[in-house]
Amino acid sequence: MNLPRTSLIRQYDTHRLIPAKYSASGDSVLVRAAASDADLPQIFDLDNATNDRLLAENGLLPGVSVHELVFGVPYYRIVNAAFCHAHPLGSRFNGPDRGAWYGAFELDTSQAEIAYHKSRELLEVGWLEEEAVYDDYLADFSADFHDIRGAEAFRACLDPESYVASQELAEQLLEAGALGIVYPSVRKRGGTCLACFRPTLVTNVRKDGAYVFRWEGKPTPIIAPCGAAPLSAGGALGLRGR
């Protein structure tokens, strides 16, 4: 099996932007559906039965073992959710059954990745008037990750339109016991991203700033720190639509 070389990655303050509505408040998003407090037990039973993170934490999700998850550390629910709530089609380096913790070495790289994918979602529904707040979660890493930066043999894994090659590689890496992979950002020239495959390696997680993404009829959003003046659309991102 031809796997990428490994590099010791010691990177602190990596950035992962998560919609603020998913921040660890402890409340179920279904609480708003309750007509009264008397409905809350049924609401929480429904949430527990349908929440993949809670299923995994109780050993009931096939793709992620409860023994891999983390508990008792700050933002452990945020960490576990990254591995338990995979996109139905998967992402660049994970399939639909198991997620990964994606982070960027630079804040503007993380912003560019979010802006691109959210813009694609909005274009698919024909709606480019949107505002969303994202919390910036910082995390530290010190581990041997497979490294495809500058690796011509794995160029297909950076295809801007397809995850076929990258998901095949991720499957091989997981079977080989890999810890994660570091790669050049596909959406921000010069940026660096990582996908961590193991929850316990996502360390010192803490919440930093929050950012407003605002779409005003164009695919490229205006981005601003919460409570600050907005940046010009795309001015700080250097987005690559392809």
GIPE-V745548 format. One line per field, one symbol per residue. phi: phi as a letter, one per 20 degrees, with the letter a starting at -180 (. if undefined). A space follows every 50 residues. Layout:
BEGIN
phi = ???
END
This chain:
BEGIN
phi = .edffdcfddcdmfdcecggfeffeneffegfeffbffefgfffffffed effffffdmddffceffefdbmdgmfffffffeedffgdmcgcbefebeb eebcfcffffffffgfffffffffdmccdbcbdceeeebdcbaedfcdfm egfdgffdgfdbdffffffffffffenferbdbffedcgnecccceecgf eedlfbedeccedcecncfeeecbggndffffgmfdemfdfd
END
